[in-house]
């Protein structure tokens, strides 16, 4: 469920465009108005606002915002203005450019097959290269094999599960990992890249029932580095995506300093999808609301924008 709060009778896109133009005029930018408008409009409304702004003022709204804003607020709002798939394509492109393979892995391994197909199409349209081709030189080893398989292989997205097949996969993973010396990584890659989320959730259950140990622990002990992170992300999103992203956000805000790139990426990309569930999981696990955590780790207009996306603090 989304945390986005939209006025019951929002102004027309033309009126919003006019208000944004006025916010840019004069000395400095009226960021409060910018946030009040853009943080309370859905993807379709934001697209219409950008269209009207271009028609009325012969200028791209994104270019004007880039001139008026700066730093983390600029980064967050410009990412928010894009449609969901375009946003993911942009995040992947930037992650690969700066060699942030954890971010690229998170986005790929937490998206559904249908989402990935749209992301791939937009990625090619925007950047003139195939996502697979850009992953090739940026990744290596089993991590590369898994990501390339994950973005290429179509997977069932329904809830039906063949329990007998889930038991077969659980046995195969045990034989490929804990039962032998060394690890048969190809079996892990095949099962994790070909099976649906519902099926993998059943495999997790079967594995625990048959071997009295969690599949997650097996992955941790049998694999390493980014390959392990990719497998664990796929497993976590098969079981509970909300809990997975709650952990990602906690890690971004834990300790000295804040990983604002991750904070922005997760909040902006999940607000219109499942942020209510993420907030609930965060509170359940860490006994603190996500809003309070973000409030303590951010400041100024940047804080105001993220909190506007997160909605009421409860």
Secondary structure as UniProt FT lines:
FT   TURN            8..9
FT   HELIX           13..24
FT   HELIX           31..38
FT   TURN            39..40
FT   HELIX           43..57
FT   HELIX           61..68
FT   HELIX           71..81
FT   HELIX           84..97
FT   TURN            98..99
FT   HELIX           101..110
FT   HELIX           113..127
FT   HELIX           131..138
FT   HELIX           141..152
FT   HELIX           163..176
FT   TURN            177..179
FT   HELIX           185..194
FT   HELIX           197..211
FT   HELIX           215..222
FT   HELIX           225..253
FT   HELIX           260..270
FT   TURN            271..274
FT   HELIX           275..286
FT   HELIX           290..297
FT   HELIX           300..310
//
